[in-house]
Amino acid sequence: MSDVIAEVKTIEVNEELYRRFFEIVGEGKRMSQARAARELRVSAGLISAYKSRSYNGNVEVFENKIRTFIEREGQRRAEVSIPIVETTTTENISRAVEMAHICKDIAVITGEAGTGKTTAVKQYVAESRAAFGVYVCRDLTQYQLVIEIARAVGVSAKGSKFAIIDRIVGELKGRDTVLIIDQANYLTDTSLELLRCIIVDMAEVGLVLVGLPSLKIQLENLRNDHEQLLSLVGTFLKVNRMRAEDAANIIQSVWQSASEEVITALTKSANGSVRTLVKLIGHVHRIMAVNRLEAPTYEAVSDARELVKG
């Protein structure tokens, strides 16, 4: 009886593409085959078959998908890193938070979207061992709010609302700390009063409310009955739009040798918004990578501006 040896037919692949793909994908690599399959919208078995050069489908079509995937991964890896730069906004916000922290009262920080409030408070929490941050969203109930605070301060979030409040107060009382609530303009009047009661009155620690300009209007509206809360506000800070010198510092933290023309164009295009400036810098960086530019140019800024407008 003779042995039958099955003939395995191997496919021809684009060797360069094959090498680059499996430098990224596989066990111990940047991405698992399962995740790559999801990204490519194919089965993990198809990738395995391609790897063993036994795929019997349309190799050209699949390799076109791989080519797009590699280009996209390259763009992700090439994303610019923008360091945290000390600006007038971060200095003023830090000072307001510190006042609430020291005085154990309330600071209210308001400003338009994109002015850098969230970045500044995140930086404060990251750099301080004595601060907790909670980021709230629209339609958050009182129960969900106390759960988020419990998680932030490191106590159990199980049980009734009042049981969780007891744990929060027990954890915070007597500590040298401050709680920062970002997007506080999304909170209802009753939730704002609950915060005042739990954090300032019961736990006796500082509270910072950060939000859009509507937050100050909400607090000062007599119909909303925030007299007790307002009596505890030690600091009201209005965050203004980004100054030109702060924009220049952010730009030069990425490109130290950026020309005055580029700095002026980016600053003008950002129009006082830190968020817009960060988007513009990211787009300029990608345009530079595609065109193999060593430094940003006015033309690259113009192209980036069109992308942000879109």
C-alpha positions as CSV (number, residue, x, y, z in Angstrom):
1,M,0.0,0.0,0.0
2,S,1.6,3.2,-1.1
3,D,1.5,6.4,0.8
4,V,-0.5,9.3,-0.8
5,I,1.2,12.6,-0.5
6,A,-1.2,15.5,-0.9
7,E,0.1,18.3,-3.0
8,V,-0.3,21.7,-1.3
9,K,-0.8,24.5,-3.8
10,T,0.9,27.8,-2.6
11,I,-0.2,31.2,-3.9
12,E,1.9,34.0,-5.1
13,V,1.8,37.0,-2.9
14,N,3.2,40.5,-2.9
15,E,6.3,39.7,-0.8
16,E,6.9,43.3,0.4
17,L,3.3,43.7,1.4
18,Y,3.2,40.2,3.0
19,R,6.3,41.1,5.1
20,R,5.0,44.5,6.2
21,F,1.6,43.1,7.2
22,F,3.0,40.3,9.4
23,E,5.5,42.6,11.0
24,I,2.4,44.3,12.5
25,V,0.0,41.3,12.8
26,G,0.5,38.1,14.8
27,E,1.2,36.7,18.2
28,G,3.4,39.1,20.2
29,K,3.1,41.8,17.5
30,R,1.4,45.2,17.6
31,M,-2.0,43.7,16.7
32,S,-3.5,40.2,17.0
33,Q,-4.9,38.4,14.0
34,A,-8.4,38.5,15.5
35,R,-8.3,42.3,15.7
36,A,-6.7,42.7,12.3
37,A,-9.6,40.5,10.9
38,R,-12.1,42.9,12.5
39,E,-10.2,45.9,11.0
40,L,-10.2,44.3,7.6
41,R,-13.7,43.0,7.9
42,V,-12.7,39.4,7.1
43,S,-12.5,36.2,9.0
44,A,-9.4,35.3,11.1
45,G,-9.3,32.1,9.1
46,L,-8.7,34.1,5.9
47,I,-5.7,35.8,7.4
48,S,-4.4,32.4,8.5
49,A,-4.8,31.1,5.0
50,Y,-3.0,34.0,3.5
51,K,-0.2,33.6,6.0
52,S,0.3,30.0,5.0
53,R,0.0,31.0,1.4
54,S,-3.0,28.7,0.9
55,Y,-5.7,31.3,0.4
56,N,-7.9,30.3,-2.6
57,G,-9.8,33.6,-3.0
58,N,-9.0,36.7,-4.9
59,V,-5.5,37.6,-3.6
60,E,-5.3,40.9,-5.4
61,V,-8.5,42.2,-3.8
62,F,-7.4,41.1,-0.3
63,E,-3.9,42.6,-0.7
64,N,-5.6,45.9,-1.7
65,K,-7.3,45.8,1.7
66,I,-4.0,45.0,3.4
67,R,-2.4,48.0,1.6
68,T,-5.1,50.4,2.9
69,F,-4.8,48.9,6.4
70,I,-1.0,49.4,6.5
71,E,-1.3,53.0,5.3
72,R,-3.9,53.7,8.0
73,E,-1.8,52.1,10.7
74,G,1.2,54.2,9.5
75,Q,-0.9,57.3,9.9
76,R,-2.0,56.3,13.4
77,R,1.6,55.7,14.4
78,A,2.7,59.0,12.9
79,E,0.2,61.1,15.0
80,V,1.8,64.1,16.5
81,S,2.2,64.3,20.3
82,I,1.4,67.7,21.6
83,P,2.9,68.3,25.1
84,I,1.0,70.0,27.9
85,V,2.1,73.6,27.8
86,E,1.7,76.0,30.7
87,T,-0.7,78.8,29.4
88,T,-2.6,81.6,30.9
89,T,-5.6,79.3,31.0
90,T,-3.9,76.5,32.8
91,E,-2.4,78.9,35.3
92,N,-5.7,80.6,36.1
93,I,-7.6,77.3,36.4
94,S,-4.9,75.9,38.7
95,R,-5.1,78.9,40.9
96,A,-8.9,78.7,41.1
97,V,-8.8,75.0,42.0
98,E,-6.1,75.7,44.6
99,M,-8.3,78.3,46.2
100,A,-11.2,75.9,46.5
101,H,-8.9,73.3,47.8
102,I,-7.3,75.5,50.5
103,C,-10.5,77.3,51.6
104,K,-12.7,74.2,51.4
105,D,-15.3,76.1,49.5
106,I,-16.6,76.2,45.9
107,A,-14.9,77.5,42.7
108,V,-17.0,77.9,39.5
109,I,-15.0,77.9,36.3
110,T,-16.8,78.7,33.0
111,G,-15.8,79.3,29.4
112,E,-16.7,78.5,25.9
113,A,-16.2,75.1,24.4
114,G,-12.6,74.5,23.2
115,T,-10.9,77.0,25.5
116,G,-8.9,74.3,27.3
117,K,-10.9,73.8,30.5
118,T,-11.0,70.0,30.4
119,T,-7.3,69.7,29.5
120,A,-6.4,72.0,32.4
121,V,-8.4,70.2,35.0
122,K,-7.2,66.8,33.8
123,Q,-3.6,68.1,34.1
124,Y,-4.3,69.3,37.7
125,V,-5.8,65.9,38.7
126,A,-2.9,64.1,37.1
127,E,-0.3,66.2,38.8
128,S,-2.0,66.4,42.2
129,R,-2.2,63.5,44.6
130,A,-5.0,65.4,46.5
131,A,-7.6,65.9,43.7
132,F,-10.3,63.8,42.2
133,G,-12.0,64.4,38.9
134,V,-15.4,63.4,37.6
135,Y,-16.6,64.0,34.0
136,V,-20.4,64.1,33.8
137,C,-22.7,63.8,30.9
138,R,-26.1,65.0,29.9
139,D,-29.2,63.5,31.7
140,L,-27.1,62.0,34.6
141,T,-29.4,61.1,37.5
142,Q,-28.5,61.9,41.1
143,Y,-27.9,58.1,41.7
144,Q,-25.6,57.9,38.7
145,L,-23.7,61.0,39.9
146,V,-23.0,59.6,43.4
147,I,-21.8,56.3,41.7
148,E,-19.4,58.3,39.5
149,I,-18.1,60.2,42.6
150,A,-17.7,56.9,44.5
151,R,-15.7,55.4,41.7
152,A,-13.5,58.5,41.5
153,V,-12.7,58.5,45.2
154,G,-12.2,54.8,45.4
155,V,-15.2,53.5,47.5
156,S,-17.8,50.9,46.7
157,A,-20.5,52.1,44.4
158,K,-23.0,49.4,45.4
159,G,-26.1,49.8,47.3
160,S,-28.6,52.6,47.8
161,K,-27.8,56.3,47.0
162,F,-27.6,57.1,50.7
163,A,-25.4,54.2,51.5
164,I,-23.0,55.3,48.7
165,I,-23.1,58.9,50.0
166,D,-22.2,57.7,53.5
167,R,-19.1,56.0,52.0
168,I,-18.1,59.0,50.0
169,V,-18.4,61.3,53.1
170,G,-16.5,58.8,55.2
171,E,-13.7,58.6,52.7
172,L,-13.3,62.4,52.1
173,K,-14.0,63.9,55.6
174,G,-10.8,65.0,57.2
175,R,-8.8,64.7,54.0
176,D,-6.8,67.5,52.3
177,T,-8.5,67.1,48.9
178,V,-10.7,68.7,46.3
179,L,-13.4,67.3,43.9
180,I,-13.6,68.7,40.4
181,I,-16.8,68.2,38.4
182,D,-16.3,68.8,34.7
183,Q,-19.2,69.6,32.4
184,A,-21.2,70.6,35.5
185,N,-23.6,72.6,33.2
186,Y,-25.2,69.3,32.4
187,L,-26.3,68.8,36.0
188,T,-29.8,69.6,37.2
189,D,-30.4,72.1,40.0
190,T,-31.1,69.3,42.5
191,S,-27.9,67.5,41.5
192,L,-25.9,70.7,42.0
193,E,-27.4,71.2,45.5
194,L,-26.7,67.5,46.3
195,L,-23.0,68.1,45.4
196,R,-22.9,71.2,47.7
197,C,-24.5,69.2,50.5
198,I,-22.3,66.0,50.2
199,I,-18.9,67.6,49.3
200,V,-18.8,70.9,51.1
201,D,-21.3,70.7,53.9
202,M,-20.9,67.0,55.0
203,A,-17.4,66.0,53.8
204,E,-16.0,69.5,54.3
205,V,-13.7,69.5,51.3
206,G,-13.3,71.8,48.3
207,L,-15.6,71.5,45.2
208,V,-14.9,72.8,41.7
209,L,-17.7,73.1,39.1
210,V,-16.4,73.5,35.5
211,G,-18.7,74.1,32.6
212,L,-20.0,76.3,29.8
213,P,-21.1,80.0,30.5
214,S,-24.7,78.7,31.0
215,L,-23.5,77.2,34.3
216,K,-23.0,80.7,35.9
217,I,-26.4,81.8,34.6
218,Q,-28.0,78.7,36.1
219,L,-26.5,79.2,39.5
220,E,-27.4,82.9,39.6
221,N,-31.0,82.5,38.5
222,L,-33.1,83.3,41.6
223,R,-35.8,80.9,40.4
224,N,-33.3,77.9,40.8
225,D,-32.8,78.6,44.5
226,H,-29.0,78.3,44.8
227,E,-28.6,80.8,47.6
228,Q,-26.8,78.4,49.9
229,L,-24.5,77.2,47.1
230,L,-23.7,80.7,45.9
231,S,-22.8,81.7,49.5
232,L,-20.1,79.1,49.4
233,V,-18.6,80.2,46.1
234,G,-15.2,81.7,46.8
235,T,-14.0,82.0,43.2
236,F,-15.8,82.7,39.9
237,L,-13.4,82.3,37.0
238,K,-14.3,83.1,33.4
239,V,-11.9,81.4,31.0
240,N,-11.3,83.6,28.0
241,R,-10.3,82.5,24.5
242,M,-6.7,81.5,23.9
243,R,-4.2,84.4,23.7
244,A,-1.8,84.7,20.7
245,E,1.3,84.2,22.9
246,D,-0.2,81.0,24.3
247,A,-1.0,79.7,20.9
248,A,2.6,80.4,19.8
249,N,3.9,78.5,22.8
250,I,1.8,75.5,21.9
251,I,2.9,75.5,18.3
252,Q,6.6,75.9,19.2
253,S,6.3,73.0,21.6
254,V,5.7,70.8,18.5
255,W,7.8,72.6,16.0
256,Q,10.5,74.7,17.7
257,S,11.7,76.3,14.5
258,A,8.2,77.1,13.1
259,S,8.3,80.3,11.1
260,E,6.4,83.5,12.2
261,E,4.3,83.1,9.1
262,V,3.2,79.6,10.1
263,I,2.6,80.6,13.8
264,T,0.5,83.6,12.7
265,A,-1.5,81.5,10.2
266,L,-2.2,78.8,12.8
267,T,-3.1,81.3,15.5
268,K,-5.5,83.2,13.3
269,S,-7.1,79.9,12.0
270,A,-7.6,78.7,15.6
271,N,-9.5,81.9,16.5
272,G,-8.8,81.5,20.2
273,S,-9.8,77.9,20.5
274,V,-7.3,75.4,21.9
275,R,-9.3,72.5,20.6
276,T,-9.2,73.9,17.0
277,L,-5.5,74.6,17.3
278,V,-4.8,71.0,18.3
279,K,-6.8,69.7,15.3
280,L,-5.0,72.0,13.0
281,I,-1.6,70.9,14.3
282,G,-2.6,67.3,13.8
283,H,-3.7,67.9,10.2
284,V,-0.5,69.9,9.4
285,H,1.6,67.1,10.8
286,R,-0.2,64.5,8.5
287,I,0.2,66.8,5.5
288,M,3.9,67.1,6.3
289,A,4.3,63.3,6.5
290,V,2.6,62.8,3.1
291,N,4.7,65.5,1.4
292,R,7.9,64.6,3.2
293,L,8.2,68.1,4.7
294,E,10.8,68.8,7.3
295,A,9.0,71.8,8.7
296,P,5.4,73.2,8.5
297,T,4.7,75.6,5.7
298,Y,2.0,78.2,5.1
299,E,0.6,76.1,2.3
300,A,0.3,73.1,4.7
301,V,-1.6,75.3,7.2
302,S,-4.0,76.5,4.4
303,D,-4.7,72.8,3.5
304,A,-5.2,71.9,7.1
305,R,-7.6,74.8,7.6
306,E,-9.8,73.5,4.8
307,L,-9.9,70.1,6.5
308,V,-11.0,71.6,9.8
309,K,-13.7,73.7,8.1
310,G,-15.0,70.5,6.5
